[in-house]
Protein backbone atom coordinates (compact mmCIF):
# COMPACT_ATOMS: atom_id res chain seq x y z
CA UNK A 1 0.00 0.00 0.00
CA UNK A 2 1.33 3.34 -1.05
CA UNK A 3 -0.02 5.67 1.65
CA UNK A 4 0.05 3.12 4.50
CA UNK A 5 -3.66 3.39 5.22
CA UNK A 6 -6.67 1.12 4.85
CA UNK A 7 -7.43 0.08 1.28
CA UNK A 8 -10.94 1.52 1.35
CA UNK A 9 -9.57 4.86 2.58
CA UNK A 10 -7.05 4.88 -0.28
CA UNK A 11 -9.81 4.43 -2.84
CA UNK A 12 -11.76 7.25 -1.24
CA UNK A 13 -8.63 9.41 -1.32
CA UNK A 14 -8.27 8.84 -5.06
CA UNK A 15 -11.94 9.77 -5.54
CA UNK A 16 -11.30 13.02 -3.69
CA UNK A 17 -8.18 13.71 -5.79
CA UNK A 18 -10.13 13.26 -9.04
CA UNK A 19 -12.87 15.56 -7.72
CA UNK A 20 -10.44 18.34 -6.80
CA UNK A 21 -8.47 18.01 -10.05
CA UNK A 22 -11.68 18.16 -12.10
CA UNK A 23 -12.88 21.26 -10.27
CA UNK A 24 -9.45 22.87 -10.63
CA UNK A 25 -9.38 22.18 -14.37
CA UNK A 26 -12.82 23.78 -14.76
CA UNK A 27 -11.80 26.84 -12.74
CA UNK A 28 -8.65 27.26 -14.84
CA UNK A 29 -10.78 26.94 -17.97
CA UNK A 30 -13.08 29.75 -16.92
CA UNK A 31 -10.01 31.92 -16.33
CA UNK A 32 -9.42 31.62 -20.09
CA UNK A 33 -12.45 33.83 -20.69
CA UNK A 34 -10.94 36.57 -18.56
CA UNK A 35 -7.51 36.29 -20.19
CA UNK A 36 -8.41 35.84 -23.87
CA UNK A 37 -11.99 37.15 -24.21
CA UNK A 38 -14.01 35.49 -27.00
CA UNK A 39 -11.25 33.01 -27.91
CA UNK A 40 -11.15 32.00 -24.26
CA UNK A 41 -14.69 30.61 -24.50
CA UNK A 42 -13.42 27.74 -26.65
CA UNK A 43 -10.64 27.04 -24.16
CA UNK A 44 -13.16 27.21 -21.30
CA UNK A 45 -15.41 24.71 -23.09
CA UNK A 46 -12.54 22.28 -23.62
CA UNK A 47 -11.43 22.58 -20.00
CA UNK A 48 -15.04 22.09 -18.84
CA UNK A 49 -15.22 18.81 -20.76
CA UNK A 50 -11.92 17.56 -19.27
CA UNK A 51 -13.03 18.64 -15.78
CA UNK A 52 -16.34 16.85 -16.19
CA UNK A 53 -14.53 13.67 -17.28
CA UNK A 54 -12.39 13.87 -14.14
CA UNK A 55 -15.50 14.35 -11.99
CA UNK A 56 -17.18 11.34 -13.64
CA UNK A 57 -14.08 9.26 -12.91
CA UNK A 58 -14.30 10.35 -9.26
CA UNK A 59 -17.96 9.27 -9.15
CA UNK A 60 -16.94 5.86 -10.52
CA UNK A 61 -14.14 5.53 -7.95
CA UNK A 62 -16.47 6.47 -5.07
CA UNK A 63 -19.08 4.00 -6.35
CA UNK A 64 -16.45 1.26 -6.61
CA UNK A 65 -15.19 1.97 -3.08
CA UNK A 66 -18.76 1.88 -1.78
CA UNK A 67 -19.43 -1.47 -3.41
CA UNK A 68 -16.22 -2.90 -1.96
CA UNK A 69 -17.10 -1.48 1.43
CA UNK A 70 -20.40 -3.38 1.50
CA UNK A 71 -18.63 -6.72 1.00
CA UNK A 72 -15.66 -6.00 3.28
CA UNK A 73 -14.97 -8.18 6.30
CA UNK A 74 -15.83 -6.44 9.57
CA UNK A 75 -13.53 -7.13 12.51
CA UNK A 76 -12.36 -5.56 15.73
CA UNK A 77 -8.85 -4.12 15.70
CA UNK A 78 -6.70 -5.78 18.38
CA UNK A 79 -4.70 -2.57 18.88
CA UNK A 80 -7.34 0.16 19.27
CA UNK A 81 -10.42 -2.02 19.83
CA UNK A 82 -12.54 -0.22 17.22
CA UNK A 83 -14.52 -2.01 14.54
CA UNK A 84 -12.88 -1.72 11.12
CA UNK A 85 -13.34 -3.07 7.60
CA UNK A 86 -10.79 -5.25 5.87
CA UNK A 87 -10.31 -6.01 2.17
CA UNK A 88 -8.31 -9.04 1.07
CA UNK A 89 -6.04 -11.14 3.28
CA UNK A 90 -4.10 -8.21 4.75
CA UNK A 91 -5.13 -4.63 5.33
CA UNK A 92 -4.64 -1.84 7.86
CA UNK A 93 -6.95 -0.59 10.57
CA UNK A 94 -8.88 2.45 9.36
CA UNK A 95 -8.18 4.28 12.61
CA UNK A 96 -4.77 3.31 14.04
CA UNK A 97 -3.21 1.85 10.84
CA UNK A 98 -2.19 -1.42 12.51
CA UNK A 99 -1.52 -4.16 9.97
CA UNK A 100 -4.29 -6.76 10.13
CA UNK A 101 -4.46 -10.20 8.51
CA UNK A 102 -6.85 -13.14 8.28
CA UNK A 103 -4.12 -15.45 6.97
CA UNK A 104 -2.66 -17.55 9.83
CA UNK A 105 0.64 -18.00 7.96
CA UNK A 106 1.23 -14.22 7.95
CA UNK A 107 0.02 -13.56 11.50
CA UNK A 108 2.44 -12.97 14.34
CA UNK A 109 2.06 -14.62 17.71
CA UNK A 110 2.06 -11.94 20.39
CA UNK A 111 2.80 -14.42 23.17
CA UNK A 112 5.93 -15.67 21.37
CA UNK A 113 7.13 -12.08 20.79
CA UNK A 114 6.61 -11.18 24.46
CA UNK A 115 8.50 -14.28 25.57
CA UNK A 116 11.54 -13.25 23.46
CA UNK A 117 11.65 -9.75 24.99
C-alpha positions in Angstrom: 0.0 0.0 0.0 1.3 3.3 -1.1 0.0 5.7 1.6 0.1 3.1 4.5 -3.7 3.4 5.2 -6.7 1.1 4.8 -7.4 0.1 1.3 -10.9 1.5 1.4 -9.6 4.9 2.6 -7.0 4.9 -0.3 -9.8 4.4 -2.8 -11.8 7.3 -1.2 -8.6 9.4 -1.3 -8.3 8.8 -5.1 -11.9 9.8 -5.5 -11.3 13.0 -3.7 -8.2 13.7 -5.8 -10.1 13.3 -9.0 -12.9 15.6 -7.7 -10.4 18.3 -6.8 -8.5 18.0 -10.0 -11.7 18.2 -12.1 -12.9 21.3 -10.3 -9.4 22.9 -10.6 -9.4 22.2 -14.4 -12.8 23.8 -14.8 -11.8 26.8 -12.7 -8.7 27.3 -14.8 -10.8 26.9 -18.0 -13.1 29.8 -16.9 -10.0 31.9 -16.3 -9.4 31.6 -20.1 -12.5 33.8 -20.7 -10.9 36.6 -18.6 -7.5 36.3 -20.2 -8.4 35.8 -23.9 -12.0 37.1 -24.2 -14.0 35.5 -27.0 -11.3 33.0 -27.9 -11.1 32.0 -24.3 -14.7 30.6 -24.5 -13.4 27.7 -26.6 -10.6 27.0 -24.2 -13.2 27.2 -21.3 -15.4 24.7 -23.1 -12.5 22.3 -23.6 -11.4 22.6 -20.0 -15.0 22.1 -18.8 -15.2 18.8 -20.8 -11.9 17.6 -19.3 -13.0 18.6 -15.8 -16.3 16.9 -16.2 -14.5 13.7 -17.3 -12.4 13.9 -14.1 -15.5 14.3 -12.0 -17.2 11.3 -13.6 -14.1 9.3 -12.9 -14.3 10.3 -9.3 -18.0 9.3 -9.2 -16.9 5.9 -10.5 -14.1 5.5 -7.9 -16.5 6.5 -5.1 -19.1 4.0 -6.4 -16.5 1.3 -6.6 -15.2 2.0 -3.1 -18.8 1.9 -1.8 -19.4 -1.5 -3.4 -16.2 -2.9 -2.0 -17.1 -1.5 1.4 -20.4 -3.4 1.5 -18.6 -6.7 1.0 -15.7 -6.0 3.3 -15.0 -8.2 6.3 -15.8 -6.4 9.6 -13.5 -7.1 12.5 -12.4 -5.6 15.7 -8.8 -4.1 15.7 -6.7 -5.8 18.4 -4.7 -2.6 18.9 -7.3 0.2 19.3 -10.4 -2.0 19.8 -12.5 -0.2 17.2 -14.5 -2.0 14.5 -12.9 -1.7 11.1 -13.3 -3.1 7.6 -10.8 -5.2 5.9 -10.3 -6.0 2.2 -8.3 -9.0 1.1 -6.0 -11.1 3.3 -4.1 -8.2 4.8 -5.1 -4.6 5.3 -4.6 -1.8 7.9 -6.9 -0.6 10.6 -8.9 2.5 9.4 -8.2 4.3 12.6 -4.8 3.3 14.0 -3.2 1.8 10.8 -2.2 -1.4 12.5 -1.5 -4.2 10.0 -4.3 -6.8 10.1 -4.5 -10.2 8.5 -6.8 -13.1 8.3 -4.1 -15.4 7.0 -2.7 -17.5 9.8 0.6 -18.0 8.0 1.2 -14.2 7.9 0.0 -13.6 11.5 2.4 -13.0 14.3 2.1 -14.6 17.7 2.1 -11.9 20.4 2.8 -14.4 23.2 5.9 -15.7 21.4 7.1 -12.1 20.8 6.6 -11.2 24.5 8.5 -14.3 25.6 11.5 -13.2 23.5 11.7 -9.8 25.0 
